[in-house]
């Protein structure tokens, strides 16, 4: 959960972790054939847009980030491993 007042550094951290093979040996590695989607939840549309811009600029390894508002998750329904919200 991104609380909007902190410096958002998850793109840099996940890319660095990926590059260093930091995920090798993790319990979930045998359960998947790819690096998992990184779900980021935040509170405001403005913050969501800033995070998406940061992902576009800093995601050097092409990791898959999914950015959602908390209100989207609260108001949505779960389907195909994602919350589907009104208007999607």
C-alpha positions as CSV (number, residue, x, y, z in Angstrom):
1,X,0.0,0.0,0.0
2,X,1.4,3.3,-1.1
3,X,0.4,6.0,1.5
4,X,1.2,9.0,-0.8
5,X,3.5,10.8,1.6
6,X,6.5,8.6,1.2
7,X,9.1,8.5,-1.6
8,X,7.9,5.8,-4.0
9,X,11.0,3.7,-4.7
10,X,9.5,0.3,-5.5
11,X,10.3,0.4,-9.2
12,X,14.0,0.9,-8.5
13,X,14.0,-1.7,-5.7
14,X,12.2,-4.4,-7.7
15,X,14.3,-3.9,-10.7
16,X,17.5,-4.0,-8.6
17,X,16.2,-7.2,-6.9
18,X,15.4,-8.8,-10.3
19,X,18.8,-7.9,-11.8
20,X,20.6,-9.4,-8.7
21,X,18.5,-12.6,-9.0
22,X,17.3,-11.9,-5.5
23,X,14.2,-13.9,-6.1
24,X,16.1,-17.1,-6.8
25,X,15.3,-19.6,-4.1
26,X,12.0,-17.9,-3.1
27,X,9.2,-20.3,-2.1
28,X,6.9,-19.1,-4.9
29,X,9.4,-19.6,-7.7
30,X,8.3,-23.2,-8.3
31,X,4.7,-22.0,-8.5
32,X,5.2,-19.8,-11.6
33,X,6.9,-19.7,-14.9
34,X,7.6,-15.9,-14.8
35,X,8.4,-13.1,-12.5
36,X,5.1,-12.1,-10.7
37,X,3.1,-9.0,-11.3
38,X,3.8,-6.3,-8.8
39,X,0.6,-4.8,-7.4
40,X,0.8,-1.3,-6.2
41,X,-2.2,0.2,-4.3
42,X,-2.5,3.9,-3.6
43,X,-5.1,6.4,-2.4
44,X,-5.4,9.2,-5.0
45,X,-5.6,9.4,-8.8
46,X,-2.9,12.0,-8.8
47,X,-0.5,9.7,-6.9
48,X,-1.5,6.8,-9.2
49,X,-0.5,8.9,-12.3
50,X,2.8,9.8,-10.7
51,X,3.6,6.2,-9.9
52,X,2.7,5.2,-13.5
53,X,5.0,7.8,-14.9
54,X,7.8,6.6,-12.6
55,X,7.2,3.0,-13.8
56,X,7.4,4.1,-17.4
57,X,10.7,5.9,-16.8
58,X,12.5,3.5,-14.4
59,X,11.2,0.0,-15.3
60,X,14.4,-1.0,-17.1
61,X,13.7,-4.7,-17.0
62,X,10.1,-4.6,-18.2
63,X,8.6,-6.0,-15.0
64,X,4.9,-6.0,-14.9
65,X,3.4,-3.4,-12.5
66,X,-0.3,-3.1,-11.8
67,X,-1.3,0.2,-10.2
68,X,-4.7,0.5,-8.6
69,X,-6.6,2.8,-6.3
70,X,-7.8,1.4,-3.0
71,X,-11.3,2.6,-4.0
72,X,-11.1,0.5,-7.2
73,X,-10.4,-2.6,-5.1
74,X,-13.0,-1.9,-2.5
75,X,-15.7,-1.3,-5.2
76,X,-14.7,-4.1,-7.6
77,X,-15.1,-7.8,-7.9
78,X,-12.4,-10.4,-8.2
79,X,-12.0,-12.1,-11.6
80,X,-9.1,-13.7,-13.5
81,X,-6.6,-12.9,-10.7
82,X,-7.5,-9.1,-10.8
83,X,-10.1,-6.9,-9.4
84,X,-12.4,-5.8,-12.1
85,X,-14.0,-2.4,-11.4
86,X,-16.9,-0.5,-12.7
87,X,-15.9,1.1,-16.0
88,X,-13.3,-1.5,-16.9
